[in-house]
Amino acid sequence: MTAEAVIVEMTPTSLPDWVFPPPQGFVAEDLDHIPDLPAHTELIDGSLVFVSPQRHFHQAVIHRLHNLLETLTPTSHEVLSQMTVKLGPRQRPETDLLVVGPQARIAPEVICLDAADVVLAVEVVSAASELRDRYRKPVLYAEAGIPHFWRIEEINAKPAVFAFELDPATKAYAPAGVFHDWLKLTVPFDIDIDIDLTKLYRADTLQFPAP
């Protein structure tokens, strides 16, 4: 029995609607209504951005930092992972990690936050998103008025935290320090934590430890 090649021709009617963006690009609200979008789709400069599968380092950093920050944030604040933030009409990135203040409306049905709610935005740099995480997203977060931004890079198989604080005069981020192994800051709240990933696992099981 021989196999015959089957040629499938893709026509405009067989493709999802998001393949054909409107002339002016998408707007933030479109992410709530476009059917069959891949998970974790972002909107940057009116264009849809699709997230590639993430390496273990990326997920481990988010997991550990989320747990550590939850022990430090004021009770009026909340730590959230991988939620979109509306920064403007054509900007709705998904932030790896963020901290929102007491003014944020948090409810089970909420799928997007306003920039005014965010106290701290954190991006863990990966190969597929390197340019966005290092250059474009920090500009967008600063222009939207988010007061604190951390960029986390993998250096010698360890996380390094590059911290930035919004300069109200320039509306741009100013460096607030680079941290290896230990992260110590007084803003946006007192932070004094070990960020060494080697302590994240039990040596015998390589499983996440119980909180």
Secondary structure, DSSP 8 states (H G I E B T S, - for coil): -----------GGGS-GGGS--TT---GGGGGT-TT--TT-EEETTEEE------HHHHHHHHHHHHHHHTTS-TT-EEEEEEEEE-BTTBB-EEEEEEE-TT----TT--EEEGGGEEEEEEE--GGGHHIIIIIHHHHHHHTT-SEEEEEEEETTEEEEEEEEEETTTTEEEEEEEEESEEEE-SSS-EEEE--GGGSS-TTT------
